[in-house]
């Protein structure tokens, strides 16, 4: 059964959704990295700022490899079917 994302009417497991998810995770990682770099340069080590920014920095690292590996597996499966 085909699952449809109700917000954009795109199949959930399509390349477009994976690409947007990868872009979103990369930008989230960058925002966390930028915030941590800023607080490090200012030598401000308040945990109320560091904890949320470390979360923004670290949680994409769990999902990004899965999206990249999943995309690579799809490409290799398509190559097998084409030959």
N, C-alpha and C positions, 0 to 999 in steps of 0.2 A: 504494500500500500504506500502511496506517495504522500509524504508529509509536507505540508505547505506552511511556510512562515506567514502568519496572518498579516504582518505589517507591510511586507513588500511583495507578497504573492510569488515567492521564489521557492523552489524545492529546498528543504533544509539541508540536504546532503549534496547540494550543487557546488560547483567550483566557485561561483560568485559568493555564496555564504561563507565558504572556507576562506576565501581571499579577504573578505571584510573582517572576519574573525581574526585572522592573522594580522591584518593591519591594525585593528583595534588593540590587540594584545601588544603589538610592537610599540604603539603610541603610549599605551599605559605604562609599559616598561620605561620608555623614555621620560615620561613625566615624573615617575618615581626617582629615576636616576638624576634628573635635573634638580629636583627638590633636595635630594640627599647631597648632591654636589654643592648646592647653594648653602645649606646649613653647615656643611663641612668647611667651606671657605670662610663663613662668618664665625666659625668656632662656637656655634650654638648647639649644645647637646641636650636639648629639652626633649624628653621621651614622648611628650604629647604631640610633637611634630614628627619625630623620627619613626614612631611605630606605624602610623598610617602610610607614610611615604615608603618605608621598607616593605609594607604589604603591597603597595603599588609596584614596587620594583621586583618583588620576588614571585608573586603568584602567576604572572604571565610565563615565567620560566618553566612552570609545570606543564602548561598547555601548548606553548609554541612548538616544542619538539614533536608532540603528538600530532599537531596539524601538519607539520612538514613531512613527517613519516607517512601519515595517512595520504597526503597528496602524492608523495613519491610512489606509494603502493598502487594508487589508482592509475598513475601514468604507466607503471610497469605492467599492470594488468591489461591496460588498453593496448600496449605494444605487443603483448602475447596474443591478444585476440586479432590484431591486424595481420600477423604473420601466419 
